[in-house]
Amino acid sequence: MLEGSKAAAEFIDKIIDAKLAGTEIEPEVRANLHRNLTERLENQIIHAILSLLEEHEQLELEHLVDTHQVDKVEDYLMNHGVNLNQVLAG
């Protein structure tokens, strides 16, 4: 979901830099930490989106994803009252 997102990558880098200020770590360890934090951020975003949907809407959304209709997800969310900008800002 966040692959290729420059903003997400910069956000994660800032978190790592703030928490490890002055601490030297191996590039591989940093890359793993970055991947883990990105995954956790994705999970938080997904949880926030799902919490705004009724159960039957969650099932419909799951069907879109399972049937590889990912191009319809954003429209589906907008049509069901989910403002992605607000979710991401929250």
C-alpha positions in Angstrom: 0.0 0.0 0.0 2.7 2.5 0.9 5.3 1.1 -1.4 6.7 3.9 -3.5 5.3 6.6 -1.2 8.0 9.2 -0.7 6.1 10.9 2.1 5.7 7.6 4.0 9.4 6.8 3.6 10.4 10.2 4.8 8.0 9.9 7.8 9.5 6.5 8.8 13.1 7.9 8.3 12.3 10.8 10.7 11.0 8.3 13.3 14.1 6.1 13.0 16.4 9.1 13.2 14.6 10.6 16.2 14.6 7.3 18.1 18.2 6.4 17.3 19.7 9.8 17.4 23.5 9.4 17.4 23.3 5.6 17.4 25.1 3.8 14.6 23.3 0.8 13.1 24.0 -1.5 10.2 22.3 -0.6 6.9 20.6 -4.0 6.9 19.2 -3.4 10.4 18.0 0.0 9.4 16.3 -1.4 6.3 14.6 -4.1 8.3 13.4 -1.5 10.9 12.2 0.7 8.1 10.2 -2.3 6.5 8.7 -3.2 9.9 7.6 0.3 10.7 6.2 0.8 7.2 4.2 -2.4 7.7 2.9 -1.2 11.1 1.9 2.1 9.6 0.0 0.3 6.8 -1.8 -1.8 9.4 -2.8 1.3 11.4 -4.2 3.0 8.3 -6.1 -0.1 7.3 -7.5 -0.4 10.8 -8.6 3.2 10.8 -10.3 2.8 7.4 -12.1 -0.4 8.5 -13.3 1.2 11.7 -15.3 3.7 9.6 -17.1 1.0 7.7 -20.1 -1.2 8.7 -19.5 -5.0 8.7 -21.2 -5.5 5.4 -19.2 -2.7 3.8 -16.0 -4.3 5.1 -17.0 -7.6 3.4 -17.7 -5.8 0.1 -14.3 -4.1 0.4 -12.6 -7.4 1.1 -14.3 -8.8 -2.0 -12.9 -6.0 -4.1 -9.4 -6.7 -2.8 -9.7 -10.5 -3.1 -10.9 -10.3 -6.7 -8.0 -7.9 -7.6 -10.3 -4.9 -8.2 -7.9 -2.7 -6.3 -8.5 0.1 -8.8 -12.1 0.4 -7.4 -11.1 0.6 -3.8 -10.6 4.4 -3.5 -14.0 5.1 -5.2 -15.7 2.5 -3.0 -14.3 4.2 0.1 -15.3 7.7 -1.1 -18.8 6.5 -1.9 -19.2 5.0 1.6 -18.1 8.2 3.4 -14.5 7.4 4.0 -12.3 10.5 3.6 -8.8 9.1 3.0 -7.2 12.5 3.6 -8.8 12.7 7.0 -7.8 9.1 7.8 -4.2 9.8 6.9 -4.1 13.1 8.7 -5.6 11.5 11.9 
